[in-house]
Amino acid sequence: QVQLVESGGGPAQAGGSLRLSCAASRSIFSSDAMGWYRRAPGKQRDLVASITRGGTTNYADSVKGRFTITIDNTKNTVYLQMNSLKPEDTAVYYCNLYRVGGPYNYWGQGTQVTVSS
């Protein structure tokens, strides 16, 4: 079982920035990818951004140009730098580690991000 420990959430003003961190309890393997998802009130959990161990990234259209996902393989940690925050970014953000093509898929507990106008 892999533990994912998230940090960095909290309140922010619109236009402000936050950085989320997610540390995994084991090394990130070459076949792994990590990502951030979010669930806004009353909505489903959606992908925000993902990154492979090699650094290939993928972003939701709604965050392109504002959010940046990076990975530090030496610290087994993925980061999400969130700039130009909007109230619609308010959600619980979940860290995810999975093996590309299966079979495992792990989730963090989630961290609340609240953006006020």
FENHU-V463797 format. One record per helix or strand of 3 or more residues. SS is the DSSP state (A for helix, B for strand). FROM is the first residue (numbers start at 1). TO is the last residue. If there is no record, write none. Layout:
# FENHU-V463797
ss->SS from->FROM to->TO
ss->SS from->FROM to->TO
This chain:
# FENHU-V463797
ss->B from->4 to->7
ss->B from->10 to->13
ss->B from->18 to->24
ss->B from->32 to->39
ss->B from->45 to->52
ss->B from->57 to->59
ss->A from->61 to->63
ss->B from->67 to->72
ss->B from->77 to->82
ss->A from->87 to->89
ss->B from->91 to->99
ss->B from->105 to->107
ss->B from->111 to->116
